[in-house]
Amino acid sequence: MRTITTDRLRLRPWRDEDADFLLDMQSRWEVVRFLGANPTVMTTREEALASIARRRAVDHPVHGIWAITTAADDRLAGTLLLKPIPLSAGETTDGPEEVEIGWHLHPDAWGKGYATEAAAAVLDDAFRAGLERIVAVTYPDNHASQAVCRRLGMTHLGRSSRYYDLEMELFEKRRD
């Protein structure tokens, strides 16, 4: 998987030595409460290592699940993903595979603009690679991620239950 850099950040593949950070980040309810259909906190280093293995298994020329680190000192800040989004039961698509962008950061990294900067870099990279449309979904109460979507220039399409078998706020960005 490729590394993507910005002025302040480096998005790189997850490593086994990142397990303690991942466990610390995902053992916090305030971080995981908006992740997936059944949010749960991580409780063991073994879970973190298994999660890192799943993240590294996304081997694709465009998609990925990156560790967000600071460029100056490689300090871990969170994760950024670009991957196919699962449709809700009964939903179909007759177009290209739908792709989502998402992020979650350690509370120590909140409020520094890292999510917006990392996501903007991955959006640019994905559009250069030929993707036409990328979506983001957030829980209705996840105002922080909705603000990131707006800063990224994503269009709010309203509530949708098209993905994850949940009613979520749906945002999209199309290639210019």
C-alpha positions in Angstrom: 0.0 0.0 0.0 1.3 3.4 -0.9 2.1 6.2 1.5 0.4 9.6 1.0 2.0 12.8 2.5 0.8 16.3 3.2 2.7 19.2 4.7 2.0 18.0 8.2 0.9 14.4 7.9 2.0 11.0 6.5 -0.6 8.3 5.8 1.2 5.0 5.8 0.3 1.3 6.2 -0.4 0.1 9.7 2.4 -1.8 11.4 2.4 -4.4 14.2 4.3 -2.0 16.4 1.3 0.3 16.2 -0.9 -2.1 18.2 -0.5 -0.3 21.6 -1.6 3.0 20.0 -4.6 1.3 18.2 -5.6 -0.4 21.4 -5.5 2.9 23.3 -7.4 4.7 20.6 -10.1 2.1 20.1 -10.5 1.2 23.8 -12.1 4.7 24.2 -15.9 4.9 23.8 -15.7 8.5 22.7 -13.7 7.3 19.7 -15.6 4.1 18.7 -19.2 5.2 19.5 -19.8 6.2 15.9 -18.1 3.2 14.2 -20.2 0.6 12.5 -23.6 -0.9 13.3 -22.6 -2.2 16.8 -19.8 -0.1 18.2 -17.6 -1.9 20.7 -14.4 -0.9 22.5 -11.3 -2.9 21.8 -10.0 -4.6 24.9 -6.9 -6.6 24.1 -3.6 -6.2 22.2 -4.5 -9.3 20.3 -7.6 -7.6 19.0 -5.4 -4.6 17.9 -3.0 -6.9 16.1 -5.9 -8.7 14.3 -7.3 -5.3 13.3 -4.0 -4.2 11.9 -3.8 -7.4 9.9 -7.2 -6.7 8.4 -6.2 -3.1 7.6 -3.1 -4.3 5.8 -5.1 -6.9 3.9 -6.8 -4.1 1.9 -4.4 -4.5 -1.0 -5.7 -2.3 -3.8 -4.3 0.4 -6.1 -6.7 3.1 -4.8 -8.4 1.8 -1.6 -6.6 1.6 1.7 -6.8 1.9 5.5 -3.9 4.1 6.5 -2.4 5.1 9.8 -2.3 8.9 10.1 1.0 10.1 11.5 2.6 13.5 12.0 5.2 14.0 9.3 7.7 15.7 11.6 8.0 12.8 14.1 5.8 9.9 12.9 3.6 10.3 16.0 0.4 8.3 15.4 -2.8 10.3 15.3 -5.5 8.0 13.9 -6.8 6.2 10.9 -8.2 7.1 7.5 -10.0 4.7 5.2 -11.1 4.6 1.6 -12.9 1.4 0.7 -16.0 -0.1 -0.8 -19.0 0.7 1.3 -21.4 -2.1 2.3 -24.9 -1.7 1.0 -27.9 -2.3 3.4 -29.9 -5.4 2.9 -32.0 -5.2 -0.2 -30.1 -2.3 -1.7 -28.6 -2.7 -5.2 -26.4 -0.7 -7.5 -26.2 -0.9 -11.3 -23.3 1.5 -11.5 -19.7 1.3 -10.3 -18.8 0.0 -6.9 -19.5 2.6 -4.3 -16.6 3.8 -2.2 -16.6 5.5 1.2 -14.1 7.7 3.0 -13.9 7.7 6.8 -11.7 8.6 9.7 -11.3 8.4 13.4 -8.6 9.9 15.5 -7.2 9.6 19.0 -8.6 12.3 21.3 -5.1 13.8 21.6 -5.3 14.6 17.9 -8.7 16.1 17.9 -9.1 19.8 16.9 -5.9 20.1 14.9 -7.4 19.7 11.4 -5.7 16.3 10.9 -8.9 14.5 9.8 -9.7 17.2 7.1 -6.1 17.3 5.9 -5.7 13.5 5.7 -9.1 13.0 4.0 -8.4 15.8 1.5 -5.1 14.2 0.5 -6.8 10.8 0.0 -9.7 12.3 -1.9 -7.3 14.0 -4.3 -5.3 10.8 -4.7 -8.5 8.8 -5.4 -9.8 11.3 -7.9 -6.5 11.4 -9.7 -6.7 7.6 -9.9 -10.0 7.8 -11.7 -12.7 7.5 -9.0 -15.7 9.6 -9.9 -17.7 9.7 -6.7 -16.8 9.1 -3.0 -19.3 9.0 -0.1 -19.1 9.5 3.6 -21.7 8.4 6.1 -22.0 9.6 9.7 -24.2 8.9 12.6 -26.8 11.7 12.9 -25.2 12.9 16.2 -21.7 12.9 14.8 -21.5 16.6 14.2 -17.6 16.7 14.3 -17.4 14.3 11.3 -20.2 16.2 9.5 -18.1 19.4 9.9 -15.1 17.6 8.4 -17.3 16.5 5.4 -18.4 20.1 4.9 -14.8 21.4 5.1 -13.9 18.8 2.4 -16.5 20.3 0.2 -18.7 17.3 0.3 -22.4 17.7 -0.5 -24.9 16.7 2.2 -27.6 14.5 0.7 -29.6 14.1 3.8 -30.5 11.0 5.8 -30.2 7.6 4.1 -30.4 4.0 5.1 -28.7 2.8 1.9 -25.5 1.6 3.8 -24.7 -0.5 6.8 -28.3 -1.2 7.6 -28.4 2.1 9.5 -30.0 5.5 9.0 -27.0 7.8 8.5 -26.3 11.3 7.2 -25.0 10.9 3.7 -22.4 13.1 2.0 -20.8 12.8 -1.4 -18.0 14.3 -3.4 -17.6 14.0 -7.1 -14.5 14.5 -9.2 -14.3 18.0 -10.7 
